[in-house]
Amino acid sequence: MHQTPHIRFLRPGRFDDIVEVAVVCSHVGTSSFTLSMRLACENTILAEIKNVYVNVDSAAARSRPLPHAVATALHGEMMSSALLDVDQQSES
């Protein structure tokens, strides 16, 4: 299964820009998860991207549940990202 990523371009970047890329797991479902990415240069957001990844049984060509270890790790990443967001907001 394939889904086109959602990309929102906000500002242009230049060839010599140093671009910071932040990636967080923003959603974990039964058979899929979403990675949200933010590209920024000097605290200016250039683009935001969301991409959904689906676990697929290739023989049956159907989605199947994420392995427990993967889902658990992704949920842990979501918690870490939420804590990081809170820390960054408190520094502002």
Secondary structure, 3 states (H helix, E strand, C coil): CCCCCEEEECCCCCCCCCCEEEEEEEEECCCEEEEEEEEEECCEEEEEEEEEEECEECCCCEECCCCHHHHHHHHHHHHHHHHHHHHHHHHC
